[in-house]
């Protein structure tokens, strides 16, 4: 299980995720992470999730709009756990 992006494209995508997830909170869930961030980022998160499906179709994305926050759940088979942690662990 691997991402089909080149290393340069992967670095760019990882930076996009870091930007949109900045300041979010994260908690582990079965097979992945649940991130909570401001709802006004839902459009960007959705666009990035769609792009991820093109190169990493093993991810399972679920978005839950809850008032002023967006809960993003990202799951992956165990083989994709390293990439999941690298892309979706928010920075402070």
RAKAVEN-V383660 format. One record per backbone hydrogen bond with DSSP energy under -0.5 kcal/mol. CO is the residue of the C=O (numbers start at 1). NH is the residue of the N-H. E is the energy in kcal/mol with one decimal. If there is no record, write none. Layout:
CO,NH,E ; CO,NH,E
This chain:
6,10,-2.8 ; 7,11,-2.2 ; 8,12,-2.1 ; 9,13,-2.6 ; 10,14,-2.9 ; 11,15,-2.0 ; 12,16,-2.0 ; 13,17,-2.4 ; 14,18,-2.6 ; 15,19,-2.3 ; 16,20,-2.3 ; 17,21,-2.4 ; 18,22,-0.7 ; 19,22,-0.7 ; 21,24,-2.5 ; 25,36,-2.3 ; 27,34,-2.8 ; 29,32,-2.3 ; 31,76,-2.5 ; 32,29,-2.1 ; 33,35,-0.5 ; 33,74,-2.5 ; 34,27,-1.9 ; 35,72,-3.1 ; 36,25,-2.1 ; 37,70,-3.4 ; 38,41,-1.8 ; 39,42,-2.1 ; 41,45,-2.6 ; 42,46,-2.6 ; 43,47,-2.3 ; 44,48,-2.5 ; 45,49,-2.6 ; 46,50,-2.4 ; 47,51,-2.1 ; 48,52,-2.4 ; 49,53,-1.7 ; 50,54,-0.8 ; 51,54,-0.9 ; 51,55,-0.8 ; 52,55,-0.7 ; 52,56,-3.5 ; 55,4,-1.4 ; 56,59,-1.9 ; 59,61,-0.5 ; 60,75,-2.4 ; 62,73,-3.1 ; 64,66,-0.5 ; 64,71,-2.7 ; 66,69,-1.6 ; 68,39,-2.1 ; 69,66,-2.9 ; 70,37,-2.3 ; 70,72,-0.6 ; 71,64,-2.4 ; 71,73,-0.6 ; 72,35,-3.4 ; 72,74,-0.5 ; 73,62,-2.2 ; 74,33,-2.2 ; 75,60,-2.3 ; 77,80,-2.2 ; 78,81,-1.4 ; 80,84,-2.4 ; 81,85,-2.5 ; 82,86,-2.0 ; 83,87,-2.5 ; 84,88,-2.7 ; 85,89,-1.1 ; 88,90,-0.8 ; 91,23,-1.8
